[in-house]
Amino acid sequence: KITEYGYLVEGSIPMNTLTNMQLWQNKDKTELICALMRAEFTKTESGIDMGWIAWNDPRLPKPAFHNPKPFGTCKLVK
């Protein structure tokens, strides 16, 4: 959704899917290992420059989505 300040992306994953894929990191089913990233698109004379912003600084020379450094623990709360 385009907003006054940019855009908003929302999604949902059923809790059973996370359980079936055995992604929970604790017995209480409140912690997941995940990475949150934002794409930044800038128009240039030669096209579009795409950059990625991670929630932490993985200290990588370029985005590497299969590298564990950008990942951390997300704790789900009700």
C-alpha positions in Angstrom: 0.0 0.0 0.0 1.4 3.4 -0.9 1.3 5.9 2.0 2.0 9.6 2.4 5.5 8.6 3.6 6.4 5.7 1.3 4.8 2.2 1.3 3.6 -0.5 3.6 3.9 -4.2 3.1 1.9 -6.6 5.3 1.7 -10.4 5.2 0.7 -13.2 7.4 1.8 -16.8 8.0 -0.4 -19.2 9.9 1.1 -20.3 13.2 0.5 -24.0 12.1 2.8 -23.4 9.1 5.6 -22.3 11.4 5.0 -25.4 13.6 4.8 -27.8 10.6 8.1 -26.4 9.2 9.7 -26.8 12.7 10.9 -23.2 12.7 10.2 -22.4 16.4 13.4 -21.9 18.4 11.8 -22.6 21.8 9.2 -24.9 23.3 6.8 -21.9 24.0 6.6 -21.2 20.3 7.4 -17.6 20.7 10.9 -17.2 19.1 11.9 -17.4 15.5 15.2 -16.8 13.7 14.5 -14.2 11.0 15.8 -11.3 9.1 14.0 -8.1 8.4 15.1 -6.1 5.3 13.8 -3.2 3.3 14.4 -2.6 -0.4 15.3 0.9 -1.4 14.7 1.8 -5.1 16.3 4.9 -6.6 15.8 6.1 -10.2 19.0 6.9 -12.0 19.9 7.9 -15.5 20.8 4.3 -16.4 17.8 2.7 -14.7 17.0 1.8 -11.1 19.5 1.4 -8.3 18.3 -1.2 -5.8 19.7 -1.2 -2.3 18.8 -3.3 0.8 18.7 -2.1 4.4 18.8 -4.8 7.1 17.6 -4.3 10.7 21.2 -4.8 11.8 24.5 -4.2 10.1 25.7 -7.6 8.8 28.9 -6.0 7.5 28.7 -7.6 4.2 30.0 -6.0 0.9 26.7 -6.8 -0.8 23.3 -8.4 0.2 23.6 -12.1 0.8 20.2 -13.4 1.8 21.6 -16.9 2.6 24.3 -15.6 4.9 23.4 -15.9 8.6 24.8 -12.5 9.7 21.6 -10.4 8.9 19.5 -12.9 11.0 18.5 -12.5 14.6 15.8 -13.7 17.0 12.2 -12.4 16.7 10.1 -12.8 19.8 6.4 -13.0 19.2 4.2 -11.6 22.0 0.4 -11.5 22.3 
